[in-house]
Amino acid sequence: MSATRAEICVVACAEAWRGDGEILAAAMGTCSILGARLARLTFEPGLLTTDGGALLTAGPVPIGAPAGPAEGWLPFRDHLWLVQNGRRHVMMGASQIDRYGNTNISAIGEWARPASQLLGVRGAPGNTICNPTSYWIPRHSPRVFVPKADTVSGVGRDRAAGLGAHASRFHDLRRVVTDLGVLDFGTPDGSMRLVSVHPGVEVEQVLAATGFDLVIDGEVPQTRTPTDEELRLIREVLDPKALRDREVRA
């Protein structure tokens, strides 16, 4: 079966949780939520997933569906305990992200008089300092991938290093998944590297859609495509209404 771009993105998001074991998977955005639930249904059965609220579900549920049987209750105080103790891997979104993974969800423009007011820093500082963090960006463009974030909400590799070893000992930026490819920070200076491009995307497209120089280590491979079983789970179990295609169009 052939996969759509959105389905490739779902699997790329799922791969962010590979090897995490029994940890809370927190996701923001349709494809990242589907990715967390797909990972639990396939290669990471120990993951904890929620209904999007305070219920730990007994199994991954279709997106937008009622929680069904619950295996636990996760009030906010317990959720914060997981964050503070590194027992959660969150996949957040970002309005801006720079080469070191500093992200902005607060304001666009000068801090004193921003052109656009956004969400505020929310939980981004604690998330990025205390537990593993990845990002899902459904529209890869120079407006998002910027040389410098106007306001820093989530802490990147360079700023974490500047805090010293003790303060940054749990800082762990994993990967960035976009509608064009997959990136990480596995470079000596912690800058962003292009790991793979999705089928049908050229490396030059990613470079043109990025507002800074990406690290390229040799030939960039294609992002893996979903297996037939993964496609069945995405289409028939997790997202039968195809909400993923509203976030990432073919």
C-alpha positions as CSV (number, residue, x, y, z in Angstrom):
1,M,0.0,0.0,0.0
2,S,1.3,3.5,-0.8
3,A,1.4,6.0,2.0
4,T,0.5,9.7,2.0
5,R,2.8,12.4,3.2
6,A,0.7,12.7,6.4
7,E,1.1,8.9,7.1
8,I,4.9,9.2,6.6
9,C,4.9,12.0,9.1
10,V,2.9,10.0,11.6
11,V,5.5,7.2,11.4
12,A,8.3,9.6,11.7
13,C,6.7,11.1,14.8
14,A,6.3,7.6,16.2
15,E,10.0,6.8,15.8
16,A,10.8,9.6,18.2
17,W,9.5,7.4,21.0
18,R,11.4,4.3,19.9
19,G,13.4,2.9,22.9
20,D,11.7,5.0,25.5
21,G,10.0,2.2,27.4
22,E,7.6,2.9,30.2
23,I,7.3,6.7,30.0
24,L,4.5,9.1,29.4
25,A,4.2,10.1,25.7
26,A,2.8,13.6,25.5
27,A,2.0,15.0,22.0
28,M,0.6,18.1,20.5
29,G,-0.8,18.1,17.0
30,T,-2.6,15.5,15.0
31,C,0.3,13.6,13.5
32,S,2.3,13.6,16.7
33,I,-0.6,12.3,18.7
34,L,-1.2,9.6,16.2
35,G,2.6,8.9,16.2
36,A,2.6,8.3,20.0
37,R,-0.4,6.0,19.8
38,L,1.0,4.1,16.8
39,A,4.3,3.6,18.7
40,R,2.4,2.1,21.6
41,L,0.4,-0.2,19.3
42,T,3.6,-1.5,17.6
43,F,7.2,-1.2,18.8
44,E,6.8,0.6,22.2
45,P,3.9,-1.2,24.1
46,G,5.1,0.1,27.4
47,L,4.4,3.8,26.6
48,L,1.8,5.6,28.6
49,T,-0.8,7.5,26.6
50,T,-3.7,9.7,27.5
51,D,-7.0,10.7,26.1
52,G,-5.7,14.2,25.7
53,G,-6.8,15.0,29.2
54,A,-6.2,13.4,32.6
55,L,-7.0,9.8,31.8
56,L,-4.3,7.3,31.2
57,T,-6.0,5.0,28.6
58,A,-5.8,1.2,28.8
59,G,-4.9,1.3,25.1
60,P,-4.4,3.8,22.3
61,V,-7.7,5.2,21.2
62,P,-8.8,6.7,17.9
63,I,-8.1,10.4,17.7
64,G,-11.2,12.4,18.9
65,A,-12.9,9.3,20.4
66,P,-13.9,8.9,24.0
67,A,-11.2,7.5,26.3
68,G,-12.8,4.1,26.8
69,P,-11.3,1.9,29.6
70,A,-8.8,3.8,31.7
71,E,-5.8,2.4,33.5
72,G,-5.1,5.5,35.6
73,W,-5.9,9.0,36.6
74,L,-3.2,11.7,36.0
75,P,-4.1,14.9,37.7
76,F,-2.0,18.0,37.0
77,R,0.2,17.6,40.1
78,D,1.2,14.1,39.0
79,H,1.7,15.2,35.4
80,L,4.1,17.9,36.7
81,W,5.9,15.3,38.8
82,L,6.6,13.2,35.7
83,V,7.9,16.3,33.9
84,Q,10.2,17.3,36.8
85,N,11.6,13.8,37.1
86,G,12.2,13.2,33.4
87,R,9.5,10.5,33.1
88,R,7.8,12.1,30.0
89,H,8.9,12.6,26.4
90,V,6.9,15.5,24.9
91,M,6.6,16.4,21.3
92,M,5.7,20.1,21.1
93,G,5.0,22.5,18.3
94,A,6.8,25.8,17.7
95,S,6.1,29.1,15.9
96,Q,9.9,29.6,15.5
97,I,12.9,27.3,16.0
98,D,16.5,28.2,15.5
99,R,19.6,26.1,14.6
100,Y,20.2,25.0,18.2
101,G,16.5,24.2,19.0
102,N,15.6,27.3,20.8
103,T,11.9,27.7,20.2
104,N,9.3,30.4,20.4
105,I,5.6,30.1,21.2
106,S,5.3,33.4,23.0
107,A,5.5,36.5,20.6
108,I,6.7,37.5,17.2
109,G,8.7,40.7,16.9
110,E,10.4,42.8,19.6
111,W,9.6,41.8,23.1
112,A,8.6,45.3,24.2
113,R,6.1,45.7,21.3
114,P,5.5,42.4,19.5
115,A,3.8,42.2,16.2
116,S,1.9,39.1,17.3
117,Q,1.1,37.8,20.8
118,L,1.1,34.0,20.9
119,L,0.5,31.5,23.7
120,G,3.2,32.6,26.2
121,V,6.0,30.3,27.3
122,R,3.6,27.9,28.9
123,G,5.4,24.7,29.9
124,A,8.2,25.0,27.4
125,P,11.0,26.0,29.8
126,G,10.4,23.1,32.2
127,N,9.7,20.6,29.4
128,T,13.0,21.3,27.7
129,I,15.1,21.5,30.8
130,C,13.6,18.5,32.7
131,N,12.6,15.8,30.2
132,P,13.2,14.5,26.6
133,T,11.7,16.9,24.0
134,S,11.0,16.6,20.3
135,Y,9.1,18.9,17.9
136,W,6.4,18.4,15.3
137,I,6.3,21.2,12.7
138,P,3.6,20.6,10.1
139,R,4.7,23.5,7.8
140,H,8.5,23.6,7.2
141,S,9.3,27.2,6.1
142,P,11.8,30.0,6.7
143,R,9.1,31.8,8.9
144,V,9.4,28.9,11.4
145,F,13.0,27.8,10.9
146,V,14.7,31.2,11.7
147,P,18.3,32.3,12.4
148,K,17.2,33.6,15.9
149,A,14.0,33.1,17.8
150,D,12.4,36.4,18.7
151,T,11.6,35.1,22.2
152,V,13.0,31.9,23.7
153,S,10.3,29.7,25.2
154,G,11.9,26.3,24.9
155,V,15.6,26.0,25.7
156,G,18.0,24.9,22.9
157,R,21.3,23.2,23.0
158,D,23.5,26.3,23.1
159,R,21.5,27.9,26.0
160,A,21.4,24.7,27.9
161,A,25.2,24.4,27.6
162,G,25.5,28.0,28.9
163,L,23.6,27.0,32.1
164,G,26.3,24.6,33.1
165,A,26.4,20.9,33.6
166,H,24.3,20.7,36.7
167,A,21.4,22.8,35.4
168,S,21.4,21.2,32.0
169,R,22.0,17.6,33.0
170,F,18.5,16.5,32.0
171,H,18.3,18.6,28.8
172,D,17.6,16.2,25.9
173,L,16.4,17.5,22.5
174,R,15.7,14.4,20.4
175,R,14.3,15.2,17.0
176,V,12.3,17.6,14.8
177,V,9.8,16.1,12.4
178,T,8.3,18.3,9.7
179,D,6.2,17.8,6.5
180,L,9.5,17.7,4.6
181,G,11.8,15.6,6.7
182,V,13.4,14.6,10.0
183,L,16.1,16.6,11.8
184,D,18.1,16.2,15.0
185,F,20.9,17.8,17.0
186,G,23.5,15.1,16.8
187,T,26.4,17.4,15.9
188,P,29.5,18.4,17.9
189,D,28.1,21.9,18.6
190,G,24.5,20.8,19.0
191,S,23.3,22.5,15.8
192,M,20.5,21.1,13.7
193,R,21.2,18.3,11.2
194,L,19.1,16.9,8.4
195,V,18.6,13.2,9.1
196,S,16.2,12.2,6.3
197,V,13.9,13.6,3.7
198,H,10.4,12.3,3.1
199,P,9.7,10.4,-0.2
200,G,9.2,12.9,-3.0
201,V,11.2,15.7,-1.2
202,E,14.6,16.8,-2.3
203,V,17.3,18.0,0.0
204,E,17.4,21.3,-1.8
205,Q,13.7,21.9,-0.9
206,V,14.5,21.5,2.8
207,L,17.5,23.8,2.6
208,A,15.4,26.5,0.8
209,A,12.7,26.2,3.4
210,T,15.1,26.7,6.3
211,G,16.3,30.1,7.4
212,F,19.8,29.0,8.5
213,D,22.4,26.5,7.3
214,L,21.7,22.9,8.2
215,V,24.4,20.3,8.8
216,I,24.4,17.7,6.1
217,D,26.4,14.5,6.8
218,G,26.9,12.9,3.4
219,E,24.0,11.5,1.4
220,V,20.7,12.1,3.1
221,P,18.5,9.0,3.1
222,Q,14.7,8.9,2.7
223,T,12.5,8.7,5.8
224,R,11.2,5.2,6.2
225,T,7.7,4.5,4.9
226,P,5.0,2.8,7.0
227,T,4.6,-0.9,6.9
228,D,1.3,-2.3,5.7
229,E,0.3,-3.1,9.3
230,E,1.1,0.5,10.4
231,L,-1.0,1.8,7.5
232,R,-3.9,-0.4,8.6
233,L,-3.6,0.8,12.2
234,I,-3.5,4.5,11.1
235,R,-6.3,4.3,8.6
236,E,-8.7,1.8,10.3
237,V,-8.0,2.1,14.0
238,L,-6.4,5.4,15.0
239,D,-7.6,7.9,12.4
240,P,-10.5,6.5,10.4
241,K,-11.8,10.1,9.7
242,A,-8.4,10.9,8.1
243,L,-7.9,14.0,10.3
244,R,-4.2,13.7,9.5
245,D,-4.7,14.9,6.0
246,R,-6.1,18.2,7.3
247,E,-2.8,18.9,9.0
248,V,-0.5,17.6,6.2
249,R,-2.0,17.7,2.7
250,A,-0.9,15.4,0.0
